[in-house]
Amino acid sequence: MLRALIAALTLALSVTALKAQDTGLKRLDTGDDGRGWEAVGRLDLAGRGFCTGALIAPDLVLTAAHCLFDKETGARLSDEKIEFLAGWRNGRASAYRWVRRAVVHPSYAFGGDIAAERVRNDVALLELRHPIRNARVVPFGTDKRPQTGQRVGVVSYARGRSEVPSLQEVCDVMANQEGVLVMSCDVDYGSSGAPIFTFDGGAPRVVSVVSAMAEVDGRKVSLGTQLEVPLEMLRAELAQGIDRRAGSGPYMAVVGHARETGAKFAKP
């Protein structure tokens, strides 16, 4: 179970100092603040909550698999009722697109005990009805999984900041165990699916997505999925027209009104 994984990490993390001080969250309130981040957007989930997603191709959005499920019933939300609001800020978006279809990792299961396997497979790819062809909304590239100690960043929406994205440009990969990234990035409800970036070479590239938040030795941490291999698998499934429907049951889902709250994270 994930609780056991976190417990196993506690000692190692408690004696490992971060290489540098994490930066705090910076609200991207203005067009200048948000320039270059317009491909991060809010996913409004059929009136049942919101998550964060990132455009990685003109018609493809990356997010967490659990965002696509109803918490109460465990059923998949209707793909066609999910909307991607690219660069959403203070009531306006750089582009609005409805989702045509979505695929989740074939090994992801929504119900049952919360396990490391579910976190590392908690990734989904959404195909938009129409590509976003907008010079301001440039899809992000992706890169291989970061290593322990590597500096990363995150852009996300969350509870209390659903109308404006926030950037944490520097946080740390604290551990990488059983395919789960443990990071010091500051996340909250609604940050599910938020892109985790590396900045090697200057340009931000997506290396993971936020799956959950937890606490290790009194320190809040965020948990991220594996990405490189699953992403290729999901691209292939979309190309082949495969529509997998994961299992049902209570797991990390969305709650509340789309404009007020977001993804429910596991708290071991």
C-alpha positions as a Python dict, from the first residue, in 0.01 Angstrom:
ca = {
    (1, 'M'): (0, 0, 0),
    (2, 'L'): (106, 358, -50),
    (3, 'R'): (112, 414, 327),
    (4, 'A'): (385, 152, 355),
    (5, 'L'): (580, 313, 72),
    (6, 'I'): (569, 653, 242),
    (7, 'A'): (671, 498, 574),
    (8, 'A'): (969, 334, 407),
    (9, 'L'): (1078, 667, 266),
    (10, 'T'): (1048, 861, 591),
    (11, 'L'): (1392, 784, 736),
    (12, 'A'): (1575, 851, 412),
    (13, 'L'): (1398, 1180, 353),
    (14, 'S'): (1438, 1301, 709),
    (15, 'V'): (1816, 1290, 680),
    (16, 'T'): (1836, 1423, 323),
    (17, 'A'): (1871, 1800, 297),
    (18, 'L'): (1737, 1971, -13),
    (19, 'K'): (2007, 2114, -239),
    (20, 'A'): (1848, 2457, -239),
    (21, 'Q'): (1558, 2636, -82),
    (22, 'D'): (1228, 2573, -259),
    (23, 'T'): (1069, 2880, -406),
    (24, 'G'): (716, 2967, -303),
    (25, 'L'): (411, 2976, -525),
    (26, 'K'): (387, 3273, -758),
    (27, 'R'): (43, 3367, -890),
    (28, 'L'): (41, 3427, -1264),
    (29, 'D'): (-208, 3712, -1241),
    (30, 'T'): (-124, 3907, -1555),
    (31, 'G'): (-59, 3829, -1919),
    (32, 'D'): (308, 3908, -1866),
    (33, 'D'): (327, 3677, -1565),
    (34, 'G'): (164, 3393, -1755),
    (35, 'R'): (354, 3432, -2082),
    (36, 'G'): (495, 3096, -2184),
    (37, 'W'): (260, 2903, -1954),
    (38, 'E'): (-62, 2934, -2156),
    (39, 'A'): (-47, 2564, -2249),
    (40, 'V'): (-122, 2479, -1884),
    (41, 'G'): (-497, 2494, -1833),
    (42, 'R'): (-785, 2404, -1609),
    (43, 'L'): (-987, 2095, -1687),
    (44, 'D'): (-1353, 2140, -1596),
    (45, 'L'): (-1494, 1796, -1529),
    (46, 'A'): (-1861, 1769, -1624),
    (47, 'G'): (-1963, 2006, -1343),
    (48, 'R'): (-1808, 1778, -1079),
    (49, 'G'): (-1480, 1951, -1012),
    (50, 'F'): (-1162, 2052, -1184),
    (51, 'C'): (-808, 1934, -1234),
    (52, 'T'): (-503, 2076, -1407),
    (53, 'G'): (-381, 1966, -1747),
    (54, 'A'): (-106, 2052, -1994),
    (55, 'L'): (-110, 2067, -2371),
    (56, 'I'): (167, 1847, -2516),
    (57, 'A'): (45, 1858, -2879),
    (58, 'P'): (-207, 2086, -3051),
    (59, 'D'): (-483, 1833, -2978),
    (60, 'L'): (-350, 1639, -2675),
    (61, 'V'): (-377, 1723, -2304),
    (62, 'L'): (-190, 1534, -2032),
    (63, 'T'): (-345, 1492, -1687),
    (64, 'A'): (-400, 1239, -1406),
    (65, 'A'): (-622, 937, -1470),
    (66, 'H'): (-818, 974, -1147),
    (67, 'C'): (-952, 1309, -1267),
    (68, 'L'): (-1173, 1121, -1513),
    (69, 'F'): (-1374, 936, -1248),
    (70, 'D'): (-1674, 1022, -1033),
    (71, 'K'): (-1586, 991, -665),
    (72, 'E'): (-1930, 876, -552),
    (73, 'T'): (-1998, 612, -817),
    (74, 'G'): (-1652, 527, -945),
    (75, 'A'): (-1784, 563, -1299),
    (76, 'R'): (-1588, 728, -1578),
    (77, 'L'): (-1702, 1079, -1652),
    (78, 'S'): (-1828, 1140, -2003),
    (79, 'D'): (-1528, 1244, -2210),
    (80, 'E'): (-1744, 1482, -2412),
    (81, 'K'): (-1839, 1679, -2100),
    (82, 'I'): (-1479, 1764, -2009),
    (83, 'E'): (-1351, 2105, -2118),
    (84, 'F'): (-991, 2227, -2135),
    (85, 'L'): (-944, 2597, -2060),
    (86, 'A'): (-594, 2679, -2182),
    (87, 'G'): (-427, 2955, -1982),
    (88, 'W'): (-743, 3015, -1775),
    (89, 'R'): (-704, 3336, -1576),
    (90, 'N'): (-967, 3551, -1406),
    (91, 'G'): (-1263, 3433, -1610),
    (92, 'R'): (-1096, 3411, -1950),
    (93, 'A'): (-893, 3151, -2136),
    (94, 'S'): (-651, 3172, -2426),
    (95, 'A'): (-844, 2886, -2586),
    (96, 'Y'): (-1149, 2673, -2501),
    (97, 'R'): (-1174, 2316, -2624),
    (98, 'W'): (-1403, 2023, -2547),
    (99, 'V'): (-1254, 1675, -2517),
    (100, 'R'): (-1340, 1424, -2787),
    (101, 'R'): (-1207, 1114, -2611),
    (102, 'A'): (-964, 1015, -2340),
    (103, 'V'): (-752, 712, -2256),
    (104, 'V'): (-608, 611, -1918),
    (105, 'H'): (-308, 395, -1845),
    (106, 'P'): (-414, 32, -1907),
    (107, 'S'): (-277, -77, -1567),
    (108, 'Y'): (-455, 198, -1375),
    (109, 'A'): (-744, 87, -1152),
    (110, 'F'): (-962, 346, -983),
    (111, 'G'): (-1099, 139, -697),
    (112, 'G'): (-957, -59, -410),
    (113, 'D'): (-661, 3, -184),
    (114, 'I'): (-435, 297, -263),
    (115, 'A'): (-108, 145, -381),
    (116, 'A'): (215, 269, -533),
    (117, 'E'): (111, 96, -856),
    (118, 'R'): (-196, 317, -882),
    (119, 'V'): (4, 634, -830),
    (120, 'R'): (269, 550, -1087),
    (121, 'N'): (1, 457, -1343),
    (122, 'D'): (-219, 758, -1265),
    (123, 'V'): (-189, 924, -1605),
    (124, 'A'): (-434, 998, -1886),
    (125, 'L'): (-422, 1152, -2231),
    (126, 'L'): (-712, 1358, -2365),
    (127, 'E'): (-775, 1420, -2734),
    (128, 'L'): (-942, 1753, -2805),
    (129, 'R'): (-1226, 1789, -3056),
    (130, 'H'): (-1028, 2056, -3238),
    (131, 'P'): (-654, 2132, -3217),
    (132, 'I'): (-545, 2455, -3055),
    (133, 'R'): (-375, 2664, -3322),
    (134, 'N'): (-283, 2974, -3130),
    (135, 'A'): (56, 3142, -3132),
    (136, 'R'): (24, 3217, -2760),
    (137, 'V'): (-55, 2855, -2665),
    (138, 'V'): (255, 2651, -2745),
    (139, 'P'): (245, 2282, -2646),
    (140, 'F'): (516, 2163, -2410),
    (141, 'G'): (769, 1899, -2498),
    (142, 'T'): (820, 1601, -2269),
    (143, 'D'): (1135, 1448, -2128),
    (144, 'K'): (1258, 1146, -1937),
    (145, 'R'): (1186, 1095, -1569),
    (146, 'P'): (1391, 1320, -1336),
    (147, 'Q'): (1639, 1178, -1088),
    (148, 'T'): (1648, 1211, -711),
    (149, 'G'): (1786, 1553, -617),
    (150, 'Q'): (1696, 1711, -950),
    (151, 'R'): (1527, 2050, -942),
    (152, 'V'): (1180, 2067, -1094),
    (153, 'G'): (884, 2305, -1106),
    (154, 'V'): (506, 2290, -1128),
    (155, 'V'): (225, 2508, -1264),
    (156, 'S'): (-118, 2433, -1121),
    (157, 'Y'): (-465, 2545, -1027),
    (158, 'A'): (-595, 2441, -685),
    (159, 'R'): (-844, 2505, -409),
    (160, 'G'): (-839, 2877, -327),
    (161, 'R'): (-664, 2958, -654),
    (162, 'S'): (-896, 2809, -913),
    (163, 'E'): (-914, 3127, -1122),
    (164, 'V'): (-541, 3193, -1161),
    (165, 'P'): (-259, 2943, -1211),
    (166, 'S'): (40, 2946, -979),
    (167, 'L'): (402, 2866, -1058),
    (168, 'Q'): (649, 2707, -821),
    (169, 'E'): (966, 2731, -1023),
    (170, 'V'): (1194, 2545, -787),
    (171, 'C'): (1111, 2234, -589),
    (172, 'D'): (1301, 1912, -541),
    (173, 'V'): (1273, 1544, -636),
    (174, 'M'): (1317, 1394, -291),
    (175, 'A'): (1295, 1027, -385),
    (176, 'N'): (1210, 794, -668),
    (177, 'Q'): (1088, 459, -543),
    (178, 'E'): (868, 191, -699),
    (179, 'G'): (815, 425, -993),
    (180, 'V'): (668, 701, -775),
    (181, 'L'): (828, 1046, -763),
    (182, 'V'): (821, 1208, -419),
    (183, 'M'): (866, 1585, -450),
    (184, 'S'): (866, 1893, -232),
    (185, 'C'): (634, 2078, -472),
    (186, 'D'): (343, 2271, -314),
    (187, 'V'): (11, 2122, -432),
    (188, 'D'): (-347, 2115, -309),
    (189, 'Y'): (-690, 1989, -415),
    (190, 'G'): (-728, 2068, -784),
    (191, 'S'): (-358, 2028, -861),
    (192, 'S'): (-416, 1672, -981),
    (193, 'G'): (-276, 1629, -1328),
    (194, 'A'): (-58, 1941, -1302),
    (195, 'P'): (259, 1918, -1512),
    (196, 'I'): (593, 1872, -1340),
    (197, 'F'): (868, 2045, -1537),
    (198, 'T'): (1242, 2026, -1570),
    (199, 'F'): (1427, 2325, -1707),
    (200, 'D'): (1741, 2155, -1839),
    (201, 'G'): (1844, 2331, -2157),
    (202, 'G'): (1632, 2634, -2071),
    (203, 'A'): (1291, 2534, -2207),
    (204, 'P'): (1043, 2375, -1962),
    (205, 'R'): (963, 2013, -2046),
    (206, 'V'): (701, 1792, -1880),
    (207, 'V'): (848, 1495, -1693),
    (208, 'S'): (558, 1388, -1471),
    (209, 'V'): (209, 1484, -1355),
    (210, 'V'): (84, 1534, -1000),
    (211, 'S'): (-106, 1233, -873),
    (212, 'A'): (-146, 1293, -500),
    (213, 'M'): (-24, 1475, -194),
    (214, 'A'): (91, 1317, 128),
    (215, 'E'): (296, 1380, 440),
    (216, 'V'): (636, 1234, 514),
    (217, 'D'): (791, 1285, 855),
    (218, 'G'): (574, 1593, 910),
    (219, 'R'): (660, 1741, 572),
    (220, 'K'): (404, 1786, 298),
    (221, 'V'): (506, 1622, -26),
    (222, 'S'): (358, 1569, -370),
    (223, 'L'): (357, 1239, -555),
    (224, 'G'): (407, 1209, -928),
    (225, 'T'): (355, 943, -1187),
    (226, 'Q'): (591, 781, -1429),
    (227, 'L'): (550, 928, -1774),
    (228, 'E'): (791, 840, -2052),
    (229, 'V'): (681, 483, -2136),
    (230, 'P'): (311, 524, -2040),
    (231, 'L'): (283, 832, -2260),
    (232, 'E'): (394, 639, -2568),
    (233, 'M'): (145, 366, -2479),
    (234, 'L'): (-140, 617, -2448),
    (235, 'R'): (-50, 784, -2776),
    (236, 'A'): (-62, 443, -2945),
    (237, 'E'): (-401, 362, -2792),
    (238, 'L'): (-547, 688, -2917),
    (239, 'A'): (-406, 620, -3263),
    (240, 'Q'): (-561, 272, -3261),
    (241, 'G'): (-895, 394, -3131),
    (242, 'I'): (-872, 185, -2813),
    (243, 'D'): (-1117, 287, -2537),
    (244, 'R'): (-1024, 125, -2208),
    (245, 'R'): (-1248, 172, -1909),
    (246, 'A'): (-1069, 126, -1575),
    (247, 'G'): (-1229, -38, -1273),
    (248, 'S'): (-1461, 135, -1033),
    (249, 'G'): (-1457, 217, -664),
    (250, 'P'): (-1361, 497, -425),
    (251, 'Y'): (-1020, 644, -497),
    (252, 'M'): (-870, 987, -570),
    (253, 'A'): (-1156, 1162, -748),
    (254, 'V'): (-1315, 1504, -786),
    (255, 'V'): (-1570, 1664, -561),
    (256, 'G'): (-1783, 1975, -544),
    (257, 'H'): (-1857, 2247, -793),
    (258, 'A'): (-1632, 2294, -1093),
    (259, 'R'): (-1555, 2655, -1004),
    (260, 'E'): (-1487, 2600, -633),
    (261, 'T'): (-1301, 2278, -563),
    (262, 'G'): (-1107, 2005, -732),
    (263, 'A'): (-936, 1673, -718),
    (264, 'K'): (-942, 1473, -396),
    (265, 'F'): (-593, 1363, -304),
    (266, 'A'): (-498, 1071, -86),
    (267, 'K'): (-349, 1167, 252),
    (268, 'P'): (-171, 864, 404),
}
